[in-house]
Amino acid sequence: MTKIVLALLLIGWLWQPVYSQHTDTPAAYASRIQPIVASERVGSRLVHRLDSLQATCMPSRSYVHIVFNRDIDLGFKQRRLDVSLNSYRFQINLLCRHDTIFSSAITLAEDKKYDYHWYDEAVIRQFLYQRNQLYKSEKTASELLADLATPVTYAIYCGDGAPLTVEGAAIKRWVSKKKAAPLLVMLTSFSCETQAFAVAGLRQLQQNGYHLPATTQALVEHIVARNAELVTCSGCLSGLVEKIYPLR
């Protein structure tokens, strides 16, 4: 009986998932994620393929989460994925239209030097042309990729005791000096959080009697009506994802 029990235990041990069959380094996990992101052009299918990587990882330390899938103008959406494999965290930012991927970028929390990005030159060139006309800007593909891949939290006040954030303090300073120029630059950002900071500052300037040009007012109204989901902070809770403008 003892031999049978030991045999069953051995069989059970042999059949359990092998979580350490791959080298346990950030670069090793990046080498598994990057080929999938590089080869996949359908957003929903990419999530399923990344999810399959968890089979050889610790379930409690691995996940694939869609942080948001938000409108960033002209029918395009930014889709952000948080991926953890054995606690190594990756952020994947996609620019999609109708679930087709036209740009992708991977960043790794444990290695700031690691960087992967790709974009469809013809589609992105047309997107930038139309968007630059809308915003009266001269944005480039490099700026697009950088803005989409940079995590920003929208909060004027955040933390224990609700102190002003760095951005909140800057906006307060600009408003007190009636400086609209920095806010107008922020308004053209591809980051929806950065745009929201600009809207907050420009609205404060208006309350203080500053006159916004009609084109700027139209952009503010456009961003408010678009009401994209933002990464926000409330008190000590950061990383919340919500719409901040009242639904119409």
CORQUI-V181256 format. One record per run of one state. SS is the DSSP state (alpha for helix, beta for strand, coil for the rest). FROM is the first residue (numbers start at 0). TO is the last residue. If there is no record, write none. Layout:
ss = (SS,SS)
from = (FROM,FROM)
to = (TO,TO)
//
This chain:
ss = (coil,alpha,coil,alpha,coil,beta,alpha,coil,alpha,coil,beta,coil,beta,coil,beta,coil,beta,coil,beta,coil,alpha,coil,alpha,coil,beta,coil,beta,coil,beta,coil,alpha,coil,alpha,coil,alpha,coil,alpha,coil,beta,coil,beta,coil)
from = (0,1,15,25,39,41,42,56,58,61,62,71,76,85,87,97,99,108,110,119,120,135,140,149,153,154,156,157,163,164,165,176,180,187,191,207,213,226,229,234,236,242)
to = (0,14,24,38,40,41,55,57,60,61,70,75,84,86,96,98,107,109,118,119,134,139,148,152,153,155,156,162,163,164,175,179,186,190,206,212,225,228,233,235,241,247)
//
